[in-house]
Amino acid sequence: MKLAGLKSIENAHEDSVWAATWVPATKDRPSLLLTGSLDETVKLWRADELDLVRTNTGHSLGVAAVAAHPSGIIAASSSLDSFVRVFDVDTNATIAVLEAPPSEVWGMQFEPMGTILAVAGGSSASVKLWDTASWRIISTLSIPRPEAQKPSDKTSSKKFVLSVAWSPNGKRLACGSMDGTICVFDVDRSKLLHQLEGHNMPVRSLVFSPVDPRVLFSGSDDGHVNMHDAEGKTLMGSMSGHTSWVLSVDASPDGGAIATGSSDRTVRLWDLKMRAAIQTMSNHNDQVWSVAFRPPGGTGVRAGRLASVSDDKSVSLYDYS
């Protein structure tokens, strides 16, 4: 696999762009790129031209995370205002407004079948699961505090939850915390299975392999990208190459590669057989907050796409083959 720069839009937003994801194609339209920014807006872009389709407003503070339903019909955005807005992608009509206080939402993701939205509860040290039919909380997965720690202990802030990821079969949910640990839950039983270790700094991004539900990738402020066996609790490998925080990680649809975005201003492509970075892209001149591979599917889709967004307000699109 090799990346080739396709197009970049400078000043795509009026402030830092912190979040990006792909809205899957529907029978009526191709997939769209969804971005969220500190300028309090969410924008939708056409997949190949990066033409702006629509700008959505509704948040009173910056947008920290976005998520797309697997149907491609609805999406969600979360803000530093502690609210999650669920909206219709094609009409922008608000479907639901979810209250997430007392903290910001730094990560969220729809379950692969689309029945649940998992929301990382920040300083609440929990992940809340919302039913997408009723938009009611059906479960709260609490992150355990270290042993012998009192609830009032100031170090509890280290259990601040930053990231979430669903396994491809929807049976497991992983969440990464400020202290570098990763918790893996059995969703049906709302039970903590185990904690994965290997990082010693915040875990800002997680993604399961799309072809092996056991394999979980994590990106951390320690500069490493770790590969875990999420069932066997083992660290399968650790990849290094970035010179600063790893802010985002995503897996290619075929499971053969991952991409990462970093505070070192680069996007890197990693070959999983070699377990090494094989390409570095330097399209951005500030921190790269999110990278996202376009999901397969949709009419007329002939090539792979990867998107990245940055503090420099830009959105970049890459072709890969």
Backbone as numpy.savetxt, mean C-alpha at the origin, in Angstrom:
# Nx Ny Nz CAx CAy CAz Cx Cy Cz
12.82 -9.13 -16.59 11.98 -7.94 -16.59 12.86 -6.69 -16.59
12.41 -5.68 -17.34 13.14 -4.43 -17.40 12.16 -3.28 -17.47
12.47 -2.20 -16.71 11.64 -1.01 -16.71 12.14 -0.01 -17.75
11.19 0.71 -18.34 11.52 1.81 -19.25 10.60 2.97 -18.91
11.18 4.14 -18.70 10.36 5.31 -18.38 9.41 5.62 -19.51
8.13 5.79 -19.18 7.11 6.02 -20.20 6.66 7.48 -20.22
6.32 7.98 -19.02 5.87 9.36 -18.93 5.92 9.82 -17.48
6.22 11.09 -17.29 6.18 11.69 -15.95 5.39 12.98 -16.02
4.58 13.21 -14.99 3.81 14.45 -14.89 4.34 15.22 -13.69
4.99 16.36 -13.96 5.43 17.21 -12.87 4.25 18.04 -12.36
4.28 18.34 -11.08 3.17 19.09 -10.46 1.83 18.43 -10.73
1.83 17.11 -10.64 0.59 16.35 -10.81 -0.40 16.72 -9.71
0.13 17.03 -8.54 -0.65 17.57 -7.43 0.01 18.86 -6.97
-0.67 19.59 -6.10 -0.12 20.85 -5.61 0.77 20.67 -4.39
0.86 19.43 -3.89 1.71 19.15 -2.74 2.22 17.72 -2.88
2.96 17.24 -1.89 3.53 15.90 -1.92 2.48 14.85 -2.25
2.87 13.87 -3.08 1.98 12.76 -3.42 2.44 11.56 -2.61
1.58 11.10 -1.71 1.96 10.06 -0.77 1.40 8.69 -1.10
0.40 8.60 -1.95 -0.29 7.32 -2.14 -0.64 7.10 -3.60
-0.57 5.83 -4.01 -0.97 5.46 -5.38 -1.42 4.01 -5.40
-2.44 3.75 -6.18 -2.88 2.37 -6.44 -3.60 2.35 -7.77
-3.79 1.15 -8.31 -4.50 0.99 -9.57 -5.93 0.56 -9.30
-6.87 1.21 -9.98 -8.27 0.78 -9.96 -8.44 -0.22 -11.09
-8.85 -1.46 -10.79 -8.98 -2.48 -11.85 -9.95 -2.06 -12.95
-9.73 -2.62 -14.12 -10.61 -2.35 -15.25 -12.00 -2.92 -14.99
-13.02 -2.31 -15.58 -14.37 -2.85 -15.60 -14.75 -3.15 -17.04
-15.94 -3.66 -17.26 -16.36 -3.97 -18.64 -16.55 -2.70 -19.47
-16.64 -1.55 -18.78 -16.90 -0.30 -19.48 -15.68 0.59 -19.65
-14.59 0.30 -18.93 -13.41 1.17 -19.04 -12.16 0.42 -18.61
-11.00 0.89 -19.07 -9.73 0.28 -18.65 -9.38 0.67 -17.22
-8.31 0.11 -16.71 -7.86 0.44 -15.36 -7.42 1.90 -15.28
-7.50 2.46 -14.09 -7.10 3.84 -13.85 -6.10 3.89 -12.71
-5.25 4.91 -12.73 -4.31 5.13 -11.63 -4.93 6.12 -10.66
-4.91 5.77 -9.38 -5.49 6.60 -8.33 -4.36 7.13 -7.45
-4.28 8.45 -7.26 -3.23 9.04 -6.44 -3.83 9.93 -5.36
-3.15 10.00 -4.22 -3.60 10.84 -3.11 -2.47 11.73 -2.64
-2.82 12.95 -2.25 -1.79 13.96 -1.97 -2.07 14.75 -0.70
-1.00 15.38 -0.20 -1.14 16.29 0.93 -1.94 17.54 0.56
-2.24 17.72 -0.73 -3.08 18.85 -1.13 -4.57 18.57 -0.88
-4.85 17.44 -0.20 -6.19 17.05 0.22 -7.05 16.48 -0.90
-6.45 16.23 -2.06 -7.23 15.70 -3.19 -6.80 14.28 -3.55
-7.71 13.63 -4.26 -7.45 12.33 -4.89 -7.67 12.52 -6.39
-6.76 12.00 -7.20 -6.89 12.15 -8.64 -6.88 10.79 -9.34
-7.63 10.73 -10.43 -7.70 9.54 -11.28 -7.07 9.86 -12.62
-6.22 8.93 -13.09 -5.45 9.14 -14.32 -5.64 7.96 -15.27
-5.65 8.25 -16.57 -5.67 7.17 -17.57 -4.35 6.43 -17.55
-4.43 5.13 -17.80 -3.31 4.24 -17.50 -2.08 4.45 -18.38
-2.25 4.81 -19.63 -1.11 4.90 -20.53 -0.67 6.33 -20.82
-1.62 7.25 -20.86 -1.28 8.62 -21.21 -1.00 9.49 -19.99
-1.42 9.00 -18.80 -1.40 9.82 -17.59 -2.19 11.10 -17.80
-3.30 11.00 -18.55 -4.22 12.12 -18.69 -5.12 12.14 -17.46
-5.36 13.32 -16.92 -6.19 13.45 -15.74 -7.66 13.22 -16.09
-8.29 12.29 -15.40 -9.70 12.00 -15.62 -10.57 12.83 -14.68
-10.16 12.90 -13.39 -11.01 13.57 -12.41 -10.20 13.90 -11.16
-10.58 14.98 -10.52 -10.01 15.35 -9.22 -11.12 15.28 -8.18
-10.89 14.48 -7.14 -11.88 14.31 -6.08 -11.46 15.09 -4.84
-12.41 15.78 -4.25 -12.17 16.50 -3.00 -13.08 15.93 -1.93
-12.91 16.37 -0.72 -13.77 15.88 0.36 -13.04 15.74 1.67
-11.70 15.71 1.63 -10.93 15.62 2.87 -10.50 17.02 3.32
-10.32 17.16 4.62 -9.92 18.46 5.17 -8.44 18.54 5.51
-7.75 17.40 5.37 -6.29 17.36 5.53 -5.71 16.45 4.45
-4.39 16.31 4.44 -3.74 15.54 3.39 -4.17 14.09 3.32
-4.15 13.53 2.11 -4.52 12.14 1.87 -3.28 11.27 2.03
-3.36 10.30 2.95 -2.20 9.47 3.28 -2.24 8.08 2.65
-3.44 7.60 2.27 -3.56 6.25 1.71 -4.76 6.18 0.77
-4.66 5.32 -0.23 -5.77 5.04 -1.14 -5.86 3.53 -1.35
-7.05 3.06 -1.66 -7.27 1.63 -1.90 -8.37 1.48 -2.94
-8.27 0.45 -3.76 -9.26 0.20 -4.81 -9.92 -1.15 -4.60
-11.24 -1.19 -4.73 -11.99 -2.43 -4.62 -11.68 -3.31 -5.83
-11.59 -4.63 -5.66 -11.24 -5.50 -6.79 -12.23 -5.44 -7.96
-13.44 -4.97 -7.72 -14.42 -4.82 -8.80 -14.10 -3.66 -9.71
-13.29 -2.71 -9.22 -12.99 -1.51 -9.97 -14.08 -0.46 -9.90
-15.15 -0.73 -9.16 -16.29 0.18 -9.12 -16.15 1.23 -8.03
-15.60 0.84 -6.88 -15.44 1.79 -5.78 -13.98 1.84 -5.34
-13.65 2.92 -4.63 -12.31 3.09 -4.07 -12.44 3.84 -2.76
-11.34 3.91 -2.03 -11.34 4.59 -0.73 -10.09 5.43 -0.59
-10.23 6.53 0.13 -9.09 7.38 0.45 -9.14 7.72 1.93
-7.98 7.74 2.56 -7.91 8.09 3.98 -7.03 9.33 4.13
-7.36 10.08 5.17 -6.71 11.36 5.34 -6.19 11.55 6.76
-5.31 12.52 6.92 -4.84 12.90 8.23 -5.95 13.50 9.08
-7.14 13.71 8.48 -8.30 14.18 9.24 -9.01 13.04 9.97
-8.45 11.82 9.88 -8.97 10.63 10.57 -10.28 10.11 9.99
-10.54 10.42 8.73 -11.72 9.88 8.07 -11.30 9.10 6.82
-12.09 8.07 6.52 -11.93 7.32 5.28 -13.16 7.60 4.42
-12.92 8.03 3.21 -14.03 8.29 2.28 -14.08 7.18 1.24
-15.22 6.54 1.12 -15.44 5.50 0.11 -16.30 6.12 -0.98
-15.87 5.98 -2.23 -16.58 6.68 -3.30 -16.68 5.83 -4.57
-17.65 6.18 -5.40 -17.84 5.55 -6.70 -16.80 6.12 -7.65
-16.03 5.23 -8.28 -14.91 5.67 -9.11 -15.37 6.50 -10.30
-16.48 6.11 -10.92 -16.90 6.77 -12.16 -17.77 8.00 -11.95
-18.43 8.12 -10.80 -19.28 9.28 -10.56 -18.78 10.16 -9.44
-17.86 9.67 -8.64 -17.33 10.36 -7.47 -18.37 10.49 -6.36
-19.50 9.83 -6.48 -20.51 9.88 -5.42 -19.96 9.21 -4.17
-20.18 9.82 -3.00 -19.71 9.26 -1.75 -20.58 8.07 -1.35
-19.95 6.92 -1.14 -20.66 5.71 -0.73 -20.76 5.64 0.78
-19.67 5.99 1.46 -19.64 5.95 2.92 -18.49 6.83 3.42
-18.64 7.33 4.63 -17.56 8.04 5.32 -17.33 7.31 6.63
-16.14 6.76 6.78 -15.81 5.95 7.95 -14.97 6.78 8.91
-15.36 6.77 10.16 -14.60 7.51 11.16 -13.50 6.62 11.74
-12.28 7.11 11.71 -11.14 6.31 12.16 -10.38 6.92 13.33
-10.99 7.84 14.11 -10.24 8.40 15.23 -9.91 7.31 16.25
-8.88 7.48 17.09 -8.23 8.78 17.35 -7.00 9.03 16.49
-6.82 8.31 15.43 -5.54 8.44 14.73 -5.71 8.48 13.23
-4.64 8.87 12.56 -4.62 8.86 11.11 -4.58 7.42 10.60
-4.96 7.26 9.35 -4.88 5.95 8.69 -3.72 6.01 7.70
-2.71 5.18 7.95 -1.52 5.20 7.08 -1.53 4.08 6.05
-2.42 3.12 6.21 -2.49 2.03 5.24 -3.86 1.40 5.27
-4.35 0.96 4.12 -5.61 0.23 4.04 -5.64 -0.56 2.75
-6.42 -1.63 2.76 -6.49 -2.48 1.57 -7.78 -3.30 1.62
-8.42 -3.41 0.45 -9.59 -4.27 0.32 -9.15 -5.72 0.26
-9.94 -6.57 0.91 -9.73 -8.02 0.83 -9.91 -8.46 -0.63
-9.18 -9.50 -1.08 -9.19 -9.88 -2.50 -10.57 -10.15 -3.09
-11.53 -10.60 -2.27 -12.89 -10.81 -2.76 -13.74 -9.55 -2.64
-13.20 -8.54 -1.95 -13.89 -7.26 -1.86 -14.89 -7.13 -0.73
-14.97 -8.11 0.16 -16.00 -8.08 1.21 -15.59 -7.29 2.44
-14.29 -7.01 2.60 -13.78 -6.34 3.79 -12.76 -5.28 3.39
-12.80 -4.15 4.09 -11.74 -3.15 3.98 -10.96 -3.14 5.29
-9.66 -3.43 5.20 -8.79 -3.41 6.38 -8.14 -2.04 6.49
-8.24 -1.45 7.68 -7.75 -0.09 7.91 -6.74 -0.12 9.06
-5.51 0.30 8.77 -4.46 0.35 9.79 -4.72 1.54 10.70
-4.93 1.25 11.97 -5.40 2.26 12.90 -4.36 3.11 13.58
-3.16 3.21 13.02 -2.17 4.12 13.57 -1.92 3.91 15.05
-2.08 4.99 15.82 -1.76 4.93 17.24 -2.77 4.14 18.07
-3.87 3.69 17.45 -4.79 2.82 18.18 -4.23 1.42 18.32
-3.09 1.15 17.69 -2.42 -0.16 17.75 -3.36 -1.28 17.36
-4.11 -1.05 16.28 -5.06 -2.07 15.83 -5.33 -1.91 14.35
-5.92 -2.95 13.78 -6.43 -2.91 12.42 -7.93 -3.15 12.51
-8.70 -2.24 11.92 -10.15 -2.39 11.93 -10.62 -2.97 10.59
-11.53 -3.94 10.67 -12.08 -4.57 9.49 -13.51 -4.10 9.29
-13.75 -3.46 8.14 -15.07 -2.92 7.83 -15.75 -3.81 6.79
-16.99 -4.17 7.04 -17.79 -4.92 6.08 -18.21 -3.98 4.94
-17.94 -4.37 3.69 -18.19 -3.46 2.58 -19.64 -3.47 2.11
-20.48 -4.31 2.70 -21.91 -4.28 2.39 -22.64 -3.31 3.30
-22.28 -3.34 4.59 -22.96 -2.48 5.57 -22.12 -1.29 6.01
-20.81 -1.32 5.75 -19.85 -0.33 6.21 -19.87 -0.19 7.73
-19.94 -1.36 8.37 -19.82 -1.44 9.82 -18.57 -2.24 10.18
-17.99 -1.91 11.33 -16.82 -2.65 11.80 -17.25 -4.05 12.22
-16.60 -5.05 11.66 -16.93 -6.42 12.02 -15.87 -7.05 12.92
-14.69 -6.44 12.98 -13.65 -6.97 13.85 -12.57 -5.92 14.05
-11.94 -5.97 15.22 -10.78 -5.13 15.51 -9.63 -6.04 15.91
-8.57 -6.04 15.11 -7.41 -6.88 15.38 -6.39 -6.06 16.15
-6.18 -6.41 17.41 -5.29 -5.62 18.27 -3.86 -6.13 18.19
-2.94 -5.19 18.10 -1.52 -5.51 18.07 -1.04 -5.65 19.51
-0.45 -6.77 19.89 -0.03 -6.95 21.28 1.11 -6.03 21.67
1.04 -5.55 22.90 2.15 -4.76 23.44 3.25 -5.70 23.90
4.47 -5.20 23.96 5.55 -6.03 24.52 5.22 -6.47 25.93
5.71 -7.62 26.31 5.44 -8.13 27.65 5.94 -7.17 28.72
5.18 -7.13 29.80 5.52 -6.30 30.98 5.37 -4.81 30.72
4.77 -4.47 29.58 4.58 -3.05 29.30 3.21 -2.60 29.80
3.16 -1.51 30.48 1.91 -0.98 30.98 1.20 -0.20 29.87
-0.13 -0.18 29.91 -0.87 0.57 28.88 -0.47 2.03 28.79
-0.04 2.59 29.91 0.33 4.01 29.92 1.78 4.25 29.48
2.49 3.17 29.24 3.91 3.28 28.87 4.04 4.05 27.56
4.91 5.04 27.54 5.07 5.87 26.34 5.57 5.07 25.14
6.22 3.96 25.39 6.74 3.17 24.27 5.63 2.49 23.49
4.39 2.58 23.99 3.29 1.98 23.25 3.13 2.62 21.88
3.65 3.85 21.73 3.58 4.51 20.43 4.33 3.73 19.37
5.27 2.90 19.80 6.02 2.11 18.84 5.16 1.02 18.19
3.97 0.77 18.78 3.04 -0.18 18.17 2.10 0.51 17.19
2.42 1.75 16.85 1.71 2.50 15.82 1.70 1.66 14.53
0.51 1.39 14.00 0.38 0.51 12.83 0.46 1.33 11.55
1.38 0.97 10.68 1.65 1.74 9.47 1.14 1.10 8.19
1.07 -0.23 8.15 0.83 -0.90 6.87 0.02 -2.17 7.05
-0.73 -2.52 6.01 -1.50 -3.76 6.00 -1.40 -4.43 4.63
-1.55 -5.75 4.62 -1.56 -6.50 3.36 -2.38 -7.77 3.54
-3.21 -8.07 2.55 -3.99 -9.31 2.52 -3.23 -10.38 1.75
-3.31 -11.62 2.20 -2.80 -12.73 1.41 -3.73 -12.91 0.20
-3.26 -13.51 -0.90 -4.08 -13.65 -2.10 -5.38 -14.40 -1.88
-5.39 -15.33 -0.91 -6.61 -16.09 -0.64 -7.50 -15.44 0.42
-7.09 -14.30 0.96 -7.90 -13.58 1.92 -7.97 -14.19 3.31
-7.17 -15.21 3.56 -7.22 -15.89 4.86 -6.30 -15.25 5.90
-5.28 -14.56 5.44 -4.31 -13.94 6.35 -4.25 -12.43 6.11
-4.00 -11.72 7.20 -3.78 -10.29 7.11 -2.50 -9.98 7.87
-1.58 -9.28 7.22 -0.33 -8.87 7.87 -0.36 -7.37 8.10
0.23 -6.94 9.21 0.33 -5.51 9.46 1.70 -5.19 10.04
2.26 -4.08 9.59 3.59 -3.66 10.01 3.50 -2.48 10.96
4.39 -2.45 11.95 4.34 -1.43 13.00 5.59 -0.57 13.04
5.50 0.47 13.84 6.59 1.43 13.99 7.84 0.78 14.58
7.65 -0.26 15.41 8.80 -0.87 16.08 9.51 -1.91 15.22
9.06 -2.11 13.98 9.73 -3.05 13.08 9.13 -4.44 13.06
8.16 -4.72 13.92 7.54 -6.05 13.92 6.39 -6.11 12.92
6.08 -7.34 12.51 4.97 -7.61 11.60 4.08 -8.67 12.25
2.81 -8.36 12.40 1.85 -9.32 12.96 1.06 -9.97 11.83
0.87 -11.28 11.93 0.08 -12.03 10.95 -1.15 -12.59 11.66
-2.33 -12.28 11.11 -3.59 -12.69 11.73 -4.32 -13.71 10.85
-5.01 -14.64 11.53 -6.02 -15.48 10.89 -7.31 -14.66 10.94
-7.79 -14.23 9.78 -8.90 -13.28 9.75 -10.20 -13.92 10.20
-10.48 -15.14 9.76 -11.74 -15.79 10.11 -11.90 -15.93 11.62
-10.80 -16.18 12.30 -10.85 -16.37 13.75 -10.45 -15.11 14.52
-10.12 -14.05 13.80 -9.64 -12.80 14.43 -8.53 -13.10 15.42
-7.63 -13.98 15.02 -6.60 -14.46 15.94 -5.20 -14.11 15.44
-4.37 -13.60 16.36 -2.96 -13.38 16.03 -2.26 -14.73 15.94
-1.66 -15.00 14.79 -0.94 -16.26 14.61 0.49 -16.14 15.12
1.18 -15.10 14.69 2.56 -14.91 15.12 3.07 -13.54 14.70
4.23 -13.19 15.22 4.91 -11.97 14.83 6.18 -12.32 14.06
6.41 -11.59 12.99 7.61 -11.78 12.18 8.61 -10.69 12.55
9.85 -11.09 12.69 10.90 -10.13 13.02 11.96 -10.11 11.93
12.85 -9.16 12.03 13.89 -9.02 11.02 14.20 -7.57 10.72
13.23 -6.69 11.03 13.47 -5.25 10.91 13.64 -4.65 12.30
14.38 -3.56 12.37 14.53 -2.87 13.65 14.05 -1.43 13.58
13.35 -1.09 12.49 12.80 0.24 12.30 11.42 0.10 11.66
10.67 1.19 11.54 9.28 1.11 11.05 9.13 0.34 9.73
8.06 -0.48 9.68 7.71 -1.22 8.47 6.59 -0.45 7.78
6.93 0.26 6.73 5.98 1.17 6.09 5.18 0.53 4.96
5.60 -0.64 4.51 4.89 -1.24 3.38 5.02 -2.75 3.40
3.93 -3.43 3.02 3.88 -4.88 2.97 3.14 -5.32 1.72
3.55 -6.45 1.16 2.79 -7.05 0.06 3.05 -8.55 0.03
1.99 -9.32 -0.14 2.13 -10.76 -0.32 2.45 -11.06 -1.78
3.15 -12.15 -2.01 3.37 -12.62 -3.37 2.02 -12.98 -3.98
1.74 -12.59 -5.23 0.47 -12.95 -5.86 0.40 -14.41 -6.27
1.53 -15.11 -6.21 1.53 -16.51 -6.66 1.79 -17.50 -5.52
2.20 -17.00 -4.35 2.46 -17.88 -3.21 1.97 -17.19 -1.94
0.82 -17.62 -1.39 0.24 -16.92 -0.24 1.09 -17.00 1.02
2.13 -17.81 1.01 3.01 -17.88 2.18 4.04 -16.76 2.20
4.37 -16.24 1.04 5.50 -15.31 0.93 5.04 -13.86 1.10
5.68 -13.16 2.03 5.36 -11.78 2.34 6.62 -10.93 2.21
6.50 -9.79 1.54 7.61 -8.85 1.40 7.35 -7.63 2.27
8.41 -7.11 2.87 8.27 -5.93 3.74 9.36 -4.92 3.44
8.99 -3.64 3.48 9.95 -2.56 3.30 10.02 -1.72 4.56
11.22 -1.35 4.96 11.40 -0.71 6.27 12.34 0.49 6.20
12.24 1.32 7.24 13.17 2.45 7.37 14.61 2.01 7.56
14.82 0.72 7.85 16.21 0.25 8.00 16.90 0.06 6.65
16.18 0.36 5.56 16.76 0.29 4.22 16.69 -1.08 3.59
16.14 -2.06 4.29 16.09 -3.43 3.77 14.70 -3.81 3.28
14.69 -4.72 2.32 13.46 -5.37 1.87 13.57 -6.84 2.29
12.67 -7.26 3.17 12.73 -8.62 3.68 11.68 -9.51 3.01
12.03 -10.79 2.92 11.16 -11.80 2.33 10.89 -12.84 3.41
9.61 -12.97 3.81 9.25 -13.82 4.93 8.42 -15.02 4.47
8.52 -16.10 5.20 7.53 -17.18 5.12 6.51 -16.84 6.21
5.36 -16.32 5.79 4.38 -15.81 6.75 3.67 -16.93 7.50
3.80 -18.16 7.03 3.20 -19.30 7.73 4.21 -19.95 8.67
5.44 -20.06 8.20 6.47 -20.74 8.99 7.26 -19.84 9.90
6.92 -18.54 9.88 7.56 -17.55 10.76 9.05 -17.38 10.49
9.51 -17.71 9.33 10.95 -17.63 9.05 11.27 -16.48 8.10
12.45 -15.93 8.27 12.97 -14.91 7.37 13.69 -15.63 6.23
13.13 -15.52 5.03 13.68 -16.25 3.88 14.85 -15.52 3.24
14.92 -14.22 3.44 16.01 -13.46 2.85 15.83 -11.98 3.10
16.92 -11.24 2.98 16.90 -9.80 3.16 17.70 -9.17 2.03
17.09 -8.21 1.35 17.73 -7.57 0.20 18.04 -6.11 0.52
19.24 -5.70 0.19 19.65 -4.32 0.46 20.19 -3.69 -0.80
20.13 -2.37 -0.85 20.58 -1.62 -2.02 20.19 -0.16 -1.90
19.02 0.10 -1.29 18.64 1.49 -1.06 19.55 2.11 0.00
19.77 3.40 -0.12 20.64 4.10 0.82 19.85 4.85 1.88
18.53 4.67 1.90 17.70 5.30 2.90 16.43 4.46 3.08
15.45 5.02 3.77 14.22 4.31 4.08 13.56 3.69 2.85
13.02 2.50 3.01 12.18 1.89 1.97 10.73 2.21 2.34
10.10 3.04 1.53 8.77 3.56 1.86 7.65 2.74 1.24
7.95 1.99 0.17 6.89 1.25 -0.51 7.46 0.04 -1.21
6.67 -1.04 -1.23 7.05 -2.24 -1.96 5.81 -2.82 -2.61
5.95 -3.28 -3.85 4.85 -3.95 -4.53 5.40 -5.09 -5.37
4.57 -6.11 -5.58 4.99 -7.30 -6.32 4.39 -7.28 -7.72
5.18 -7.72 -8.70 4.69 -7.80 -10.07 3.60 -8.87 -10.17
2.66 -8.72 -11.10 1.55 -9.67 -11.20 1.98 -11.12 -11.40
3.15 -11.34 -12.04 3.61 -12.71 -12.26 4.42 -13.26 -11.08
4.63 -12.42 -10.07 5.34 -12.86 -8.88 6.84 -13.00 -9.04
7.38 -12.59 -10.17 8.80 -12.79 -10.41 9.69 -11.65 -9.98
9.07 -10.50 -9.65 9.87 -9.32 -9.29 9.09 -8.47 -8.29
9.80 -7.60 -7.61 9.17 -6.58 -6.78 9.78 -5.23 -7.14
9.03 -4.17 -6.87 9.52 -2.81 -7.04 9.45 -2.12 -5.69
10.38 -1.20 -5.46 10.42 -0.45 -4.21 10.63 1.03 -4.48
10.07 1.85 -3.58 10.31 3.28 -3.60 10.96 3.69 -2.29
11.84 4.68 -2.34 12.66 4.98 -1.16 12.86 6.47 -0.95
13.28 6.79 0.28 13.68 8.16 0.60 14.95 8.57 -0.15
15.65 7.59 -0.72 16.85 7.94 -1.50 16.50 8.44 -2.90
15.18 8.64 -3.14 14.65 9.26 -4.37 14.62 8.32 -5.56
14.87 7.03 -5.34 14.90 6.09 -6.45 13.78 5.07 -6.37
13.49 4.49 -7.52 12.65 3.30 -7.65 13.57 2.17 -8.07
13.47 1.04 -7.39 14.32 -0.10 -7.75 13.48 -1.31 -8.11
13.97 -2.05 -9.08 13.36 -3.30 -9.51 14.24 -4.44 -9.05
13.63 -5.44 -8.39 14.37 -6.55 -7.80 13.95 -7.86 -8.45
14.93 -8.63 -8.88 14.67 -9.97 -9.40 14.68 -10.95 -8.22
13.57 -11.69 -8.06 13.45 -12.53 -6.87 14.27 -13.81 -6.95
14.59 -14.26 -8.15 15.48 -15.42 -8.25 16.90 -15.04 -7.86
17.32 -13.86 -8.29 18.64 -13.37 -7.95 18.68 -12.74 -6.55
17.48 -12.35 -6.07 17.36 -11.63 -4.80 18.29 -10.42 -4.78
18.20 -9.66 -5.83 19.06 -8.48 -5.96 18.37 -7.44 -6.84
18.74 -6.18 -6.61 18.23 -5.10 -7.45 18.88 -5.19 -8.82
18.07 -5.17 -9.86 18.60 -5.29 -11.21 18.46 -3.98 -11.99
17.73 -3.02 -11.41 17.55 -1.75 -12.11 17.20 -0.65 -11.11
17.74 0.54 -11.34 17.44 1.70 -10.51 16.95 2.83 -11.40
15.78 3.38 -11.08 15.20 4.48 -11.84 15.26 5.74 -10.99
15.69 6.84 -11.60 15.88 8.09 -10.86 15.04 9.21 -11.45
13.77 8.92 -11.70 12.87 9.92 -12.28 12.52 11.03 -11.30
12.55 10.74 -9.99 12.10 11.70 -8.99 13.28 12.42 -8.34
13.00 13.61 -7.83 14.05 14.35 -7.12 13.72 14.55 -5.64
12.82 13.71 -5.13 12.52 13.71 -3.70 12.03 12.31 -3.33
11.65 12.11 -2.07 11.26 10.79 -1.58 10.16 10.16 -2.44
10.32 8.87 -2.71 9.31 8.12 -3.48 8.43 7.37 -2.48
7.18 7.84 -2.35 6.31 7.32 -1.30 5.54 6.08 -1.69
5.32 5.88 -2.97 4.52 4.71 -3.35 4.89 4.23 -4.74
4.93 2.90 -4.88 5.08 2.25 -6.19 3.94 1.25 -6.33
3.43 1.09 -7.55 2.28 0.19 -7.75 2.29 -0.40 -9.15
2.29 -1.73 -9.23 2.13 -2.42 -10.50 0.66 -2.45 -10.89
0.39 -2.25 -12.18 -0.98 -2.36 -12.66 -1.41 -3.82 -12.65
-2.62 -4.12 -12.15 -3.08 -5.51 -12.17 -3.40 -5.96 -13.58
-3.36 -7.26 -13.83 -3.71 -7.76 -15.15 -5.19 -7.62 -15.41
-5.56 -7.70 -16.68 -6.97 -7.65 -17.03 -7.35 -6.38 -17.75
-8.47 -6.43 -18.44 -8.95 -5.29 -19.20 -8.67 -5.47 -20.67
-9.55 -4.94 -21.51 -9.40 -5.06 -22.96 -8.30 -4.14 -23.46
-7.55 -4.62 -24.43 -6.52 -3.80 -25.05 -5.26 -3.63 -24.24
-5.14 -4.34 -23.12 -3.95 -4.23 -22.28 -2.86 -5.13 -22.86
-1.80 -4.51 -23.35 -0.75 -5.27 -24.01 0.57 -5.27 -23.26
0.72 -4.33 -22.35 2.01 -4.20 -21.68 1.81 -3.94 -20.20
2.86 -4.26 -19.44 2.82 -4.01 -18.01 3.10 -2.55 -17.70
2.57 -2.10 -16.59 2.80 -0.73 -16.16 3.16 -0.71 -14.66
4.06 0.18 -14.31 4.40 0.47 -12.92 4.30 1.98 -12.74
3.72 2.40 -11.63 3.62 3.83 -11.33 4.38 4.14 -10.05
4.87 5.36 -9.94 5.51 5.83 -8.71 5.12 7.28 -8.45
5.05 7.65 -7.16 4.69 9.02 -6.78 5.66 9.50 -5.71
5.76 10.82 -5.57 6.86 11.37 -4.78 6.48 12.66 -4.07
7.33 13.01 -3.09 7.25 14.31 -2.44 7.48 15.46 -3.41
8.07 15.17 -4.57 8.32 16.23 -5.55 7.07 16.61 -6.35
5.91 16.04 -5.95 4.59 16.33 -6.53 4.35 15.65 -7.87
5.29 14.80 -8.29 5.16 14.20 -9.62 4.64 12.77 -9.56
4.13 12.32 -10.71 3.70 10.95 -10.93 4.48 10.42 -12.14
5.10 9.26 -11.99 5.85 8.65 -13.10 5.25 7.31 -13.46
5.30 7.01 -14.76 4.76 5.76 -15.29 5.87 5.06 -16.07
5.97 3.74 -15.84 7.01 2.95 -16.48 6.36 1.78 -17.22
6.98 1.42 -18.33 6.62 0.20 -19.04 7.56 -0.91 -18.56
7.04 -2.13 -18.45 7.94 -3.23 -18.16 7.59 -4.44 -19.01
8.61 -5.21 -19.32 8.37 -6.40 -20.15 9.42 -7.45 -19.79
